Amino acid sequence: MRSFTLLSLLISLMLLASVVGASRNMYDDILARDSTTATDSATNSATNSATDSTTDSATDSASNSQSQTASGTDTASDQTTGTAATTGTATGTGSSTQTTTGGTKTTSTHKTTSISVDPEWPAGGASMTNPPSTSTTYYKIGQNVTLGWNYTSLHITPSAVDVIASCSSNSATYTLANNVSFANATSVVWETDQYGPDSQSPLLTAHYTLIIYEAGTSPTQVASPGQLGPASYTFAMYSTQSYTPLASYVCVTCNSAVSIMDRQALGFILGMAAITIFSFTSFAGGFGLF
């Protein structure tokens, strides 16, 4: 019984020593945390103070510098940016700067315009108004020929336009208008009397192709969406003949004489018809039909 009591007393002393040691460690941790918190607070306060002081100093310096600059130079700037959409997207940006220094006034303006191109847009073209494009028109060689058109599906306007007429019969190309301003390129007058029989490329009685295309490009170049592509229209030219008396006139297509081939073909047809009639009559007579 006495040994059990001693054992219990020994265990109690060990537990008490453990509790005392744990309490001492806990107290040390609390002191360490308090010290760290105090250090952080001091560091943050010092940093904030330094930052505020630096910011105030920089602000005061900038304000003073701006005030000094404004006393000698007055500057005003205005910048406007707008976006408008009609077909596709169009964006315009403009800026204006006005500066006055010592009685001298300087103004500069800069404008930039950009167009957003839809890749599904067709290429621009031209529709004839004079003459209408519904039929082929014939013009007399030697007279002035007036041709007019309107532009279609055109979103990007060219600066200038070329107009030519080509003829496949003599492989010739005639310039009707060269590098004409787009604002004035809606019609052209062709003086055909300049291309008589004595000219280098006289006009023939044949069909011609009118081609309208952007200056600086090729008549066969494929245009990008919205840009002017080569537009064509076909018309004809003819020349008059000198007067010929009726007695001297020979009609090439009016000869009534029958050729040998025609006579042979006609004889063959008549012969086959006679044989067919004779054969049918003999066959029918044999059966007593007649």
KEKE-3310 file (N, C-alpha, C; in steps of 0.2 Angstrom, whole numbers, plus 5000, padded with zeros to 4 digits):
npx = (5004:5010:5019:5011:5006:5018:5021:5010:5012:5024:5020:5011:5020:5027:5018:5014:5027:5027:5016:5020:5032:5026:5018:5027:5033:5022:5020:5032:5030:5019:5025:5034:5026:5020:5031:5034:5023:5023:5035:5031:5021:5028:5037:5028:5022:5033:5036:5024:5024:5036:5033:5021:5028:5037:5028:5020:5031:5034:5022:5021:5032:5029:5018:5023:5032:5023:5016:5026:5029:5016:5016:5023:5019:5004:4994:4983:4973:4963:4955:4946:4937:4928:4915:4907:4895:4890:4890:4898:4911:4916:4929:4934:4947:4952:4963:4968:4980:4984:4995:5002:5015:5024:5018:5017:5007:5003:4996:4991:4984:4978:4971:4964:4957:4949:4943:4934:4934:4922:4925:4915:4910:4905:4915:4917:4908:4902:4887:4879:4872:4870:4873:4858:4862:4855:4854:4863:4871:4873:4885:4890:4905:4915:4908:4904:4904:4895:4896:4890:4889:4885:4891:4892:4890:4901:4912:4925:4932:4941:4955:4957:4951:4953:4948:4945:4943:4942:4946:4944:4945:4955:4964:4967:4968:4960:4961:4950:4949:4960:4967:4957:4949:4940:4928:4923:4922:4911:4906:4910:4916:4919:4928:4927:4931:4944:4950:4952:4953:4967:4973:4984:4978:4964:4947:4936:4922:4914:4913:4915:4923:4920:4929:4930:4940:4951:4963:4980:4980:4977:4967:4963:4964:4960:4948:4948:4937:4924:4931:4934:4932:4937:4925:4914:4907:4898:4898:4894:4902:4900:4904:4900:4896:4902:4892:4884:4879:4863:4863:4876:4877:4881:4874:4880:4874:4862:4861:4853:4856:4857:4868:4880:4880:4868:4859:4862:4858:4844:4840:4842:4833:4821:4821:4821:4809:4800:4803:4798:4785:4781:4785:4776:4763:4764:4764:4752:4744:4746:4739:4726:4721:4719)
npy = (4994:5006:5008:5010:5022:5030:5029:5035:5048:5051:5051:5062:5072:5072:5076:5089:5095:5094:5102:5115:5117:5118:5129:5139:5139:5143:5156:5161:5161:5170:5182:5183:5184:5196:5205:5204:5209:5222:5226:5225:5235:5246:5246:5248:5260:5268:5266:5271:5284:5288:5286:5295:5307:5307:5307:5319:5328:5326:5329:5342:5347:5344:5352:5365:5365:5364:5376:5386:5383:5386:5399:5405:5398:5394:5381:5371:5357:5347:5332:5321:5307:5297:5285:5278:5269:5263:5255:5241:5246:5261:5272:5286:5298:5312:5326:5341:5354:5368:5381:5394:5405:5418:5428:5421:5411:5395:5382:5365:5352:5335:5322:5306:5293:5278:5262:5248:5234:5222:5206:5199:5208:5212:5215:5232:5240:5245:5252:5254:5269:5277:5271:5262:5246:5235:5231:5229:5243:5252:5262:5275:5276:5290:5299:5308:5299:5297:5291:5285:5281:5273:5270:5255:5245:5250:5254:5258:5272:5276:5286:5290:5286:5275:5274:5264:5257:5242:5231:5216:5212:5219:5218:5230:5244:5257:5273:5281:5289:5295:5293:5301:5311:5304:5310:5316:5306:5299:5299:5300:5307:5301:5304:5298:5302:5303:5292:5287:5279:5282:5282:5275:5264:5261:5262:5248:5240:5232:5223:5231:5233:5241:5247:5250:5255:5256:5269:5266:5252:5236:5232:5219:5215:5208:5214:5220:5216:5228:5238:5246:5236:5230:5236:5231:5234:5230:5236:5241:5246:5254:5258:5269:5266:5271:5279:5268:5266:5258:5250:5246:5239:5224:5211:5200:5190:5188:5180:5170:5159:5141:5130:5116:5106:5109:5106:5092:5087:5091:5083:5070:5069:5071:5059:5049:5051:5048:5034:5029:5031:5024:5011:5009:5010:4998:4988:4990:4987:4974:4968:4970:4982:4993)
npz = (5000:5004:4994:4983:4986:4985:4972:4966:4971:4964:4951:4951:4953:4942:4932:4936:4934:4920:4917:4921:4913:4900:4902:4903:4891:4883:4887:4883:4869:4868:4871:4861:4850:4853:4852:4839:4832:4837:4831:4817:4816:4819:4808:4797:4800:4798:4785:4778:4782:4776:4762:4761:4763:4752:4741:4744:4742:4729:4722:4726:4719:4706:4704:4706:4695:4685:4686:4684:4671:4665:4666:4656:4644:4636:4634:4625:4622:4612:4609:4599:4597:4586:4582:4568:4560:4544:4532:4535:4546:4551:4556:4564:4569:4577:4580:4589:4592:4600:4603:4612:4613:4620:4612:4600:4590:4587:4577:4575:4566:4564:4556:4554:4545:4544:4536:4539:4531:4524:4521:4513:4505:4488:4473:4467:4453:4437:4430:4415:4409:4397:4382:4387:4395:4391:4378:4363:4356:4341:4333:4323:4313:4314:4320:4336:4350:4364:4381:4396:4414:4430:4446:4455:4470:4477:4489:4493:4486:4472:4467:4454:4437:4423:4406:4392:4376:4367:4353:4346:4333:4326:4336:4344:4355:4362:4369:4379:4390:4402:4418:4425:4436:4450:4454:4442:4433:4426:4414:4396:4381:4365:4352:4337:4324:4324:4321:4307:4290:4287:4299:4312:4319:4312:4314:4314:4306:4318:4334:4350:4366:4380:4394:4410:4423:4438:4440:4437:4439:4432:4417:4418:4431:4447:4458:4475:4489:4489:4482:4466:4452:4436:4424:4411:4395:4380:4363:4346:4331:4315:4298:4285:4267:4251:4238:4226:4210:4205:4193:4193:4205:4214:4221:4233:4240:4233:4222:4210:4204:4204:4212:4207:4217:4224:4214:4212:4224:4224:4213:4219:4229:4222:4214:4224:4229:4218:4217:4229:4228:4216:4221:4231:4225:4216:4226:4232:4222:4219:4229:4226:4230:4223)
capx = (5000:5014:5023:5007:5006:5023:5020:5005:5015:5029:5016:5008:5025:5029:5012:5015:5032:5025:5012:5024:5036:5021:5015:5033:5034:5017:5021:5037:5027:5015:5030:5037:5021:5019:5036:5034:5017:5025:5040:5028:5018:5033:5039:5022:5021:5039:5035:5019:5027:5041:5029:5017:5032:5039:5022:5019:5036:5034:5017:5022:5037:5026:5013:5027:5035:5018:5014:5031:5028:5010:5017:5026:5016:4998:4993:4976:4973:4957:4955:4939:4937:4921:4914:4901:4894:4885:4891:4904:4913:4921:4932:4938:4951:4955:4967:4970:4984:4985:5001:5004:5021:5027:5014:5017:5002:5004:4990:4992:4978:4979:4965:4965:4951:4950:4937:4934:4931:4919:4927:4910:4907:4907:4919:4913:4907:4898:4881:4879:4866:4870:4867:4857:4865:4850:4854:4869:4870:4878:4887:4893:4911:4916:4904:4906:4900:4894:4895:4889:4888:4885:4895:4888:4893:4908:4913:4931:4932:4947:4957:4956:4949:4954:4942:4947:4939:4946:4943:4947:4946:4962:4969:4969:4965:4959:4961:4945:4950:4966:4968:4952:4947:4934:4922:4921:4922:4904:4904:4915:4914:4924:4929:4929:4934:4952:4953:4950:4957:4974:4976:4988:4973:4958:4941:4933:4915:4915:4911:4920:4922:4921:4932:4931:4944:4954:4969:4986:4979:4977:4960:4961:4966:4954:4948:4947:4930:4922:4935:4932:4934:4935:4918:4914:4901:4900:4894:4897:4904:4900:4906:4895:4899:4901:4886:4885:4872:4859:4865:4883:4877:4881:4872:4883:4869:4856:4862:4847:4858:4858:4875:4880:4878:4861:4855:4862:4854:4837:4838:4842:4827:4815:4822:4819:4801:4797:4804:4794:4778:4780:4785:4769:4758:4764:4763:4745:4740:4746:4734:4720:4718:4717)
capy = (5000:5012:5008:5012:5029:5033:5029:5040:5054:5052:5053:5068:5077:5073:5079:5096:5098:5095:5108:5121:5118:5120:5136:5143:5139:5147:5163:5164:5162:5176:5188:5184:5187:5203:5209:5204:5213:5229:5228:5226:5241:5252:5246:5250:5267:5272:5266:5275:5291:5290:5287:5301:5312:5307:5309:5326:5332:5325:5333:5349:5349:5344:5358:5371:5365:5366:5383:5390:5382:5389:5407:5407:5395:5392:5375:5368:5352:5344:5326:5318:5300:5295:5278:5278:5263:5263:5248:5239:5250:5267:5275:5293:5301:5319:5329:5347:5356:5375:5383:5401:5406:5424:5431:5417:5406:5389:5377:5359:5347:5329:5318:5299:5289:5271:5259:5241:5230:5216:5201:5196:5213:5211:5221:5237:5240:5251:5251:5259:5273:5279:5269:5256:5240:5230:5229:5231:5249:5253:5269:5277:5278:5297:5304:5308:5294:5298:5285:5287:5275:5274:5265:5250:5241:5254:5256:5262:5276:5277:5293:5292:5281:5275:5271:5261:5253:5237:5228:5209:5211:5221:5218:5237:5247:5265:5276:5286:5294:5293:5296:5306:5311:5300:5314:5318:5300:5296:5299:5301:5308:5298:5307:5293:5304:5303:5285:5286:5274:5284:5282:5269:5259:5263:5259:5243:5238:5226:5224:5234:5232:5247:5244:5256:5252:5261:5271:5263:5245:5233:5230:5212:5214:5206:5219:5217:5218:5235:5242:5246:5232:5232:5235:5231:5235:5229:5240:5240:5252:5253:5263:5269:5264:5276:5278:5264:5266:5252:5246:5243:5235:5217:5208:5194:5185:5188:5176:5165:5152:5135:5127:5109:5103:5110:5102:5085:5086:5091:5077:5064:5070:5069:5052:5044:5052:5044:5027:5027:5031:5018:5005:5008:5008:4991:4984:4990:4984:4967:4965:4972:4988:4998)
capz = (5000:5004:4987:4978:4987:4983:4965:4964:4972:4959:4944:4951:4953:4935:4928:4938:4931:4913:4916:4922:4907:4895:4903:4902:4883:4880:4889:4879:4862:4868:4871:4854:4845:4854:4850:4831:4830:4838:4825:4810:4816:4818:4801:4792:4801:4795:4777:4776:4783:4771:4756:4761:4762:4745:4737:4744:4739:4721:4720:4726:4714:4699:4704:4705:4689:4680:4687:4681:4664:4663:4666:4650:4639:4637:4630:4625:4617:4611:4605:4599:4594:4585:4578:4565:4555:4539:4529:4539:4552:4549:4563:4563:4575:4575:4586:4587:4597:4599:4608:4612:4617:4619:4607:4594:4590:4582:4577:4571:4565:4561:4555:4552:4543:4542:4534:4540:4524:4525:4515:4509:4500:4481:4470:4464:4446:4434:4426:4409:4408:4391:4381:4392:4395:4390:4371:4359:4352:4335:4332:4316:4314:4312:4324:4343:4354:4372:4385:4403:4418:4437:4450:4459:4476:4478:4496:4493:4480:4469:4466:4447:4433:4416:4401:4386:4371:4364:4348:4345:4326:4325:4342:4345:4361:4361:4376:4379:4396:4406:4424:4426:4443:4451:4454:4436:4429:4425:4406:4392:4374:4361:4345:4332:4318:4324:4319:4300:4287:4287:4306:4314:4321:4310:4317:4309:4307:4322:4341:4354:4373:4384:4400:4415:4429:4443:4437:4441:4439:4425:4415:4420:4438:4451:4463:4482:4491:4490:4477:4459:4448:4429:4422:4404:4391:4373:4358:4339:4327:4308:4293:4279:4261:4246:4234:4220:4205:4205:4188:4194:4211:4213:4228:4234:4243:4230:4216:4210:4201:4208:4211:4205:4223:4225:4208:4213:4230:4222:4209:4223:4233:4218:4212:4230:4230:4213:4218:4234:4225:4212:4225:4235:4220:4214:4231:4234:4216:4220:4234:4224:4234:4218)
cpx = (5004:5018:5018:5006:5012:5023:5015:5008:5020:5025:5014:5014:5027:5024:5013:5021:5031:5021:5016:5029:5032:5019:5021:5034:5028:5018:5027:5035:5023:5019:5033:5032:5020:5025:5036:5029:5020:5030:5037:5024:5022:5036:5034:5022:5027:5038:5030:5021:5031:5037:5025:5022:5035:5034:5021:5024:5036:5028:5018:5027:5034:5021:5017:5030:5029:5016:5019:5030:5022:5011:5019:5023:5009:4996:4986:4976:4966:4957:4948:4940:4929:4921:4908:4900:4888:4885:4898:4905:4918:4923:4936:4941:4954:4958:4969:4974:4985:4990:5002:5010:5024:5024:5014:5012:5003:4998:4992:4986:4980:4973:4967:4959:4953:4944:4938:4930:4929:4922:4922:4907:4909:4912:4915:4913:4904:4892:4880:4872:4865:4875:4865:4860:4861:4851:4861:4867:4875:4879:4891:4900:4912:4912:4906:4901:4900:4892:4895:4887:4887:4889:4891:4892:4900:4908:4920:4932:4939:4949:4956:4954:4951:4949:4945:4942:4944:4942:4947:4948:4953:4967:4971:4965:4965:4958:4955:4946:4956:4967:4963:4950:4940:4928:4919:4921:4916:4902:4910:4913:4920:4923:4931:4932:4941:4955:4950:4954:4965:4977:4980:4983:4966:4952:4938:4925:4915:4912:4917:4918:4924:4924:4933:4935:4948:4961:4975:4985:4978:4969:4958:4963:4959:4954:4946:4940:4929:4926:4932:4935:4933:4928:4918:4907:4902:4895:4897:4898:4903:4902:4901:4899:4897:4895:4888:4878:4869:4862:4872:4883:4877:4879:4875:4878:4863:4856:4857:4850:4859:4865:4874:4878:4871:4857:4856:4858:4846:4835:4838:4835:4821:4815:4819:4811:4798:4798:4799:4787:4776:4780:4778:4764:4758:4762:4755:4741:4740:4741:4727:4717:4716:4714)
cpy = (5006:5013:5011:5020:5033:5034:5034:5047:5056:5054:5060:5074:5078:5077:5087:5099:5099:5101:5115:5122:5121:5127:5141:5144:5143:5154:5166:5165:5168:5182:5189:5187:5194:5208:5209:5209:5221:5231:5229:5233:5247:5252:5250:5258:5271:5272:5271:5282:5293:5291:5293:5307:5313:5310:5316:5330:5332:5329:5340:5352:5349:5350:5364:5371:5367:5373:5387:5389:5386:5397:5409:5404:5393:5386:5372:5363:5349:5338:5323:5312:5298:5288:5279:5272:5264:5257:5246:5243:5255:5270:5281:5295:5307:5322:5336:5350:5364:5378:5390:5403:5413:5428:5427:5412:5401:5384:5372:5355:5341:5325:5311:5296:5282:5267:5252:5238:5224:5211:5198:5202:5211:5217:5226:5237:5246:5249:5256:5263:5276:5276:5264:5250:5234:5227:5232:5237:5249:5260:5270:5279:5285:5302:5303:5303:5296:5292:5287:5280:5278:5269:5261:5247:5244:5256:5260:5265:5277:5284:5295:5285:5281:5272:5270:5258:5248:5233:5221:5208:5213:5221:5225:5239:5254:5268:5282:5291:5291:5297:5302:5305:5308:5304:5316:5312:5296:5296:5301:5302:5305:5301:5302:5295:5304:5297:5283:5280:5276:5284:5275:5263:5261:5259:5254:5243:5232:5228:5227:5233:5238:5244:5251:5253:5258:5262:5268:5255:5242:5232:5223:5210:5213:5211:5216:5219:5225:5240:5241:5241:5233:5231:5236:5231:5234:5233:5239:5247:5250:5259:5263:5268:5270:5274:5274:5264:5259:5247:5242:5239:5228:5214:5201:5188:5185:5184:5170:5159:5147:5132:5120:5105:5103:5106:5095:5083:5086:5085:5070:5064:5068:5062:5047:5045:5048:5036:5025:5027:5025:5011:5004:5007:5001:4987:4984:4987:4977:4964:4967:4978:4994:4995)
cpz = (5000:4997:4982:4979:4985:4975:4962:4965:4967:4952:4945:4951:4945:4931:4930:4935:4923:4912:4917:4916:4901:4896:4902:4894:4880:4881:4885:4872:4862:4868:4865:4849:4846:4851:4842:4829:4831:4833:4819:4810:4815:4811:4796:4793:4798:4788:4775:4777:4777:4764:4755:4760:4755:4741:4737:4741:4732:4719:4720:4721:4707:4699:4703:4698:4684:4681:4684:4674:4661:4662:4659:4644:4640:4632:4631:4620:4618:4607:4605:4595:4593:4581:4575:4560:4550:4535:4531:4545:4549:4556:4561:4569:4573:4581:4584:4593:4595:4605:4607:4616:4615:4613:4600:4594:4585:4583:4572:4571:4562:4561:4552:4551:4541:4541:4535:4534:4526:4519:4511:4504:4493:4479:4467:4456:4443:4430:4421:4409:4401:4386:4387:4390:4393:4383:4369:4355:4347:4334:4326:4317:4311:4316:4331:4346:4361:4376:4392:4407:4425:4440:4454:4464:4477:4485:4497:4486:4478:4468:4459:4443:4426:4412:4395:4382:4367:4359:4346:4338:4324:4331:4344:4352:4360:4368:4375:4385:4400:4412:4426:4433:4444:4451:4447:4431:4429:4418:4402:4384:4369:4354:4340:4326:4318:4322:4312:4297:4287:4294:4307:4316:4319:4313:4312:4311:4311:4329:4345:4361:4377:4391:4404:4421:4433:4440:4441:4441:4432:4423:4417:4427:4442:4457:4470:4484:4492:4485:4470:4455:4440:4427:4414:4401:4383:4368:4352:4336:4319:4304:4287:4272:4256:4241:4228:4216:4205:4199:4189:4201:4210:4220:4228:4236:4239:4223:4216:4207:4206:4207:4209:4211:4225:4220:4210:4219:4228:4218:4214:4227:4228:4216:4218:4231:4225:4214:4224:4232:4221:4216:4229:4231:4218:4220:4233:4228:4216:4224:4232:4227:4229:4212)
residu = (MET:ARG:SER:PHE:THR:LEU:LEU:SER:LEU:LEU:ILE:SER:LEU:MET:LEU:LEU:ALA:SER:VAL:VAL:GLY:ALA:SER:ARG:ASN:MET:TYR:ASP:ASP:ILE:LEU:ALA:ARG:ASP:SER:THR:THR:ALA:THR:ASP:SER:ALA:THR:ASN:SER:ALA:THR:ASN:SER:ALA:THR:ASP:SER:THR:THR:ASP:SER:ALA:THR:ASP:SER:ALA:SER:ASN:SER:GLN:SER:GLN:THR:ALA:SER:GLY:THR:ASP:THR:ALA:SER:ASP:GLN:THR:THR:GLY:THR:ALA:ALA:THR:THR:GLY:THR:ALA:THR:GLY:THR:GLY:SER:SER:THR:GLN:THR:THR:THR:GLY:GLY:THR:LYS:THR:THR:SER:THR:HIS:LYS:THR:THR:SER:ILE:SER:VAL:ASP:PRO:GLU:TRP:PRO:ALA:GLY:GLY:ALA:SER:MET:THR:ASN:PRO:PRO:SER:THR:SER:THR:THR:TYR:TYR:LYS:ILE:GLY:GLN:ASN:VAL:THR:LEU:GLY:TRP:ASN:TYR:THR:SER:LEU:HIS:ILE:THR:PRO:SER:ALA:VAL:ASP:VAL:ILE:ALA:SER:CYS:SER:SER:ASN:SER:ALA:THR:TYR:THR:LEU:ALA:ASN:ASN:VAL:SER:PHE:ALA:ASN:ALA:THR:SER:VAL:VAL:TRP:GLU:THR:ASP:GLN:TYR:GLY:PRO:ASP:SER:GLN:SER:PRO:LEU:LEU:THR:ALA:HIS:TYR:THR:LEU:ILE:ILE:TYR:GLU:ALA:GLY:THR:SER:PRO:THR:GLN:VAL:ALA:SER:PRO:GLY:GLN:LEU:GLY:PRO:ALA:SER:TYR:THR:PHE:ALA:MET:TYR:SER:THR:GLN:SER:TYR:THR:PRO:LEU:ALA:SER:TYR:VAL:CYS:VAL:THR:CYS:ASN:SER:ALA:VAL:SER:ILE:MET:ASP:ARG:GLN:ALA:LEU:GLY:PHE:ILE:LEU:GLY:MET:ALA:ALA:ILE:THR:ILE:PHE:SER:PHE:THR:SER:PHE:ALA:GLY:GLY:PHE:GLY:LEU:PHE)
# end
